[in-house]
Amino acid sequence: MYDASWPAPALVLLLACALIHVPAWASHLIVIANDGKEPHRDGSYRVLPSPQPDSVVILDASTFPPRVVAEIPDVPNSNSGPPQSLCLTPDESLVLVSAPNHIDPSDPKKLMADDYVSIVDLEASPPRVIDTVMVGKRPLGIACSPTGRVALVADWADATVSVLTIDHKHVTRTDAVKVGHPEGKTGLTGVAISPDGQWALATKRFEDSVALLHIEGTQVTSIANATCLKSAAAHGPAILLSAPIPVRWPCPRMAAGRPSRISASIRGIPTA
């Protein structure tokens, strides 16, 4: 099923850690979540008449073009919201995938909210889901800390940031940090963690703001909001945080004079 060749970096690591199983495609992975039930077409989301199971695909990017090395079926996810519905731990041993919704059994044209994260073990043969962790209602964006000890989940409906602690293959929800108003009034969507693992931002789409959180070990605290972010590009509001302090900028304006909405997604926090 897989290419038996071993890239040099993986071979060196294998020789150095002879008792530890390391896949040949480790250290250069691309992970993709596929929503088989509700694609975005012609500017809107619509449940398919014949939906396919959601899945996760693992690509080896050590060669070009990248090659598929694993496909894990039946891993619920969604493209309804930001694209960061999964995160890869720094050691590339686990993938965490948020499950915000599923098809309503009583009405196949509608979706119902979910409230968990799937834990995918990439070191299993073949890779597979080994656990699910309950989080807030309708989790969307998720981010893994560069320390490998913590993951944060943006819980859309609860307006909380779920704190997941990671201990090898064991993932536990240890806290839920309130950052807005529940029932989707805040529109908590994306979350990103700074490169040093000490700070995080979570987008509050319907409040034109982001929540600023401080991370100390596995403890996460809501510090403040940064409101009305200044647009740095034609694509809409952007975030540039150079210091861990609350910041305020004038709201960008759309053609009609209305303040533009904060972007639903945060891909990462720049270092400068």
RATA-V534207 format. One record per helix or strand of 3 or more residues. SS is the DSSP state (alpha for helix, beta for strand). FROM is the first residue (numbers start at 1). LEN is the number of residues. Records with the same first field share a line. If there is no record, write none. Layout:
SS = FROM-LEN + FROM-LEN
//
This chain:
alpha = 8-9 + 205-3
beta = 29-6 + 55-6 + 67-7 + 86-3 + 94-11 + 107-15 + 128-7 + 139-6 + 150-6 + 160-8 + 170-9 + 188-6 + 199-6 + 209-8 + 219-9 + 231-3
//
